[in-house]
Amino acid sequence: MKLDDSRRSDNVEEDSGSGGGGGFAFSGLHLGLGGTLIVLIVGYFLGVSPLTLLGLLSGGGQTTSVPSQSTPVTGEARDPQIDFVRAVLAQTEDVWGAYFKDLGRTYERPKLHLFHGQVVSACGRASSAAGPFYCPGDRKVYLDLSFFNQLATQFGAPGDFARAYVIAHEVGHHVQNLLGITDKASQAEQATGRVGANKVSVEVELQADCFAGVWAEQANAARKILEPGDLEAGLRAASSVGDDTLQRREQGTVVPDSFTHGTSAQRVKWFRRGFESGKIDACDTFDAGASL
């Protein structure tokens, strides 16, 4: 990727205190790390989004947490990876800022929070093992930079654009949140059973992949940031984190009813659709239904 001349976002922050403190408070009940892990484990085996379970436990969104302390990253980054993250985030700000301007709205730029090991967000506590995530509660993207190394060595998806895809996907969730898609999807998840909720989750994740593709096309059209091989790197990244691929590697079997993010083929398909169209209207995974 060609990002040397790109501006750097000032919306990146990193842990400045002990990211291991804090916890959740649900209607007066405080869940520490042990209680939180129980919720996450139950969600895993039931095939239900842990955030959905946490929301139910909170009595409909009455969740509070003690966030990790953070420090803004400004000026010249001392770490090349942080510099890269700031450059990619700036590109997402420019693309989605222009899109929301066309809608007659102002794009609310998300913060990207860098952490190490574990972190407490408005959505609760998470560890690096969970991978990057977006929290609608505080409208932040959370990322442990060690995931980039894992993406290259364990998932077989090295390269700058593979890393950019990860950031763009999580920012795609932010765009969904601003457009009201996240709330509608959450309501749909809670109104159905486990399999139905998982299907909605897949539709949400595939749309975020499609939004990442739209971003890549728009950013490249504006600034020519892509180099030969970049698109292929993004497609490898999308394929490497498909539910079927991950389940086959981790447990040797594939359980489609438990999918929450989509198969490798689906993730590649929707990222490519976003990239080839360059239009958000091409990303209606909910209307696609069984043809996902």
N, C-alpha and C positions, 0 to 999 in steps of 0.2 A: 504494500500500500504506500502511496505517496502522500505523506502527511507532514513533511518537513516545513512547508510554508503555511500550514493550517494554524488557525488560532487555537489556543488552549482554553478549555472551560475552567471557570473558577468555582464550579459547583461540585467539585470533588473534595471529599473530606476523609480523614482517616482517624482511627482510634487514637486517643491521646491518654486514656486512662486504662483501667483494668476492664477489658471487655467482658470479663466473666461475672461481673456483679449483676444485680437486678433480678428480675423475674416477672411473673404475671400476677395481676390481681383480678379475680373474677367475682364480682358482687360481694366483695369483702373477703373472699377466699384467696389466699396468696399461694401460688404454685411455684416452688423452687425448681431447680434443675431436675430433681428426681420425678416430681409430679409432671413436669413438662414432658419428660421422656416417655412417661406412661401414655400420655395423650398421643404423642407422635407414633409410638409403637402400635397403639390401638388403631389409629388412622391407617397405618400401613397395612395391617392384616385385614381390616375391613374394606380397604380400597377406597377410603374416603379422605379427601384433602384434610390434612391436619389443621389448616387454618379454618376450615368449615367447622371442625369439631371444637376448636377453641372459641369460635364465635357462638356456637350453641351453648357451650359451658358458661359463656359470659352473660347469657340471658339476652342475646340479641345485640351484641356489639358494645357491652359495657366493660370492655377490656382496657386496663391501664398497665403500663409497664415502666420500668426504670431504664431509660435509654443509655446506651454506651456514650461515654464522653468522646467528643470529636473535635478535630482541628482542621480548618480549611486548608487546602493545598493551593497555594498561589505562587506566583513567580516562576522561576526555573526549577523544574522538578529534579530532585537529586537521583531519582530512580527512573531508568528508561521505561520501565513498565508503567509507572504512574504517568509519565509524560505521554505515553501511548494512550492510556485510558482517557486522559484529559482531551487529547486531540480527537479521539473517536466521539466522546461525549459532546464536544463542541459541534461536530458534524451532525449529530442527531438533533441538537438544539436548532441548528440552522434549517434543516429539512422540515422538522415538525413545526418550527416557528412559522415558516412560510405557509405550511398547510393550514394551520389554525388562523393565520391572518386572512387567508382566502375565505375562511368560514365566518369572518368578522369577529374572531375571538383572539385572545392573547394566550399564547402557549405558556403554561406554567412549567418552567424548567425543573426537572427532578434533581435532587442531590444524589450523588453516587458515593456511598460510604464504603471505604476500604477497611477491612478488619482482618484479624489474625486469630484463627482457632475457633472462636465463638463470639457471638454478638447478641445484644438485646435490641430489638426494634419495637415499633408500636404493634407489630404482629406477634411479638414474643421472642423467645430465645431460639437461636439457631446456631448450628456448628458448621464448620467448613465442609463436613461430610455431606451436607444437604445441597451443596453447590450454590451458585449465585441465585438470588431471588429478588423479587420486587415486593414491597410492602405497601398496599393501598392506604393503610392507616396513617403513615407519615410521608407517603409519596416519595420513598427513597429506593434506590437500587442498592443492594448489598453484594459485595464481592470480596472474596479472599483471593489475592493474586496467585496463590499457590494453585488455584484451579487451572490457570493457564498452562502450567507445567503438566498437570494431570491430563488436560485435554490433549496435549501433544504426545505424552508418553503412554498413557493408559487407553485413551480413546482413539489414538492414531490420527489426530487432526491438528497438526502443527501449522504454524504460519500466522501472520498478522491478521488476515481477514477472518480466520477461524475465531480468533479472539474478539475481533470486532463484531462478528455475528452474535457472540454471547451477550455483549453489551447491548447491541441493537435489539435483540430479542427481549431483554428485560425492560428496556425503554419502551418497547412495543406494548408491554403490559401497562406502563404508565399512560400511554396514549389511550388504551382501552379504558382505563380508569377515568380519564378526563372526559371521554366521550360517553360515559355512563354505561358502557358495556359490562364492566366488572360487576356493578351492582345487579344488573339484570341476570347475569350468569350465576351469581351467588344465590339469588332468589330461585332460579331454575334448579340449581343443585339441591337446595333445601326442600324443594317441592316434589322431589322424586326419590327413588330408592338408590341403592349403592351403584348399580350398573348404570342407571340413568345419570347419576351425579358424575360418574367417571366419564361418561360420554360428553357431558357439558364441559368438563375439564379439558378433554382432548380438543374440543372445538376452540376453547379459549387459547390453548397453547399453540395450536396450528395457526390461528389468526395472528398471534404474536410473531410466529415464524414468517408469515406472509408480510406483516408490517416491517420486519427486518429486511426482507427482500425489497420492499418499496423504498425504504430508506437508502439501501445500497444503490439502487438505480438512480434515485434523485440526487444523492450526494455525488455520484460519479458524473452525472450529467452536468452538475454545477461546477465541479472542481477537478474532474478527471483523477480521482484518487485510486482507481483500480489499476493493477498491473496484471500481466499475463499470469494465470494460475490462481489469482485471488478468488474468482468465483468458484472454482473447483474446491478451494480450501474451505469456503463457506458451506458448500454442499456436503463435503466430508464431515464437517462439524455437525451439521444438521442430522446426517445419517448416523453418526456415532452415538447420539444421545436418544435414539428412538427407543421406545419401551421394549419392543421385541428384542432388539440388539442387547440392551442392558440386562433384561431378564435371562436371555439365553447365556450370557457370559457369567452372570452372578449366581443363577440357580439351575441352569441347564434345561429349563423348560419355559415355555411361553404361555401366559395366561391372559388372553385378550380382554376378558371382562375386568381385569384389574388395571388396564392401561389408563394413564392419566395425561400423557403428553402426545401420544400418537406413535405409529410405527416409524421406522427409519424412512420407508418409502413415502409415507404421508408428510413427514417433516421436510424432506427434500422437495416433494411436489409443491407444497405451499410456499416454501421459501422461493422456489423458482418462479412460481406464479406471480408473487409480489415483484420479483426482480424484472421479469419479462414485461409485465404490464406497467409497472411504475405508478400504479393507481390503487388507492386504498379501497375503492369500490370492488376490486377484484378479490378482496379478502374476506368475503362473507362466508365463513366456514359454517356458521349456524344454519344458513339457508341451504348449504350443500348437503347437509344431513348424511344419508347413507352413502352418498357418492364421495365422501371424504377420501 
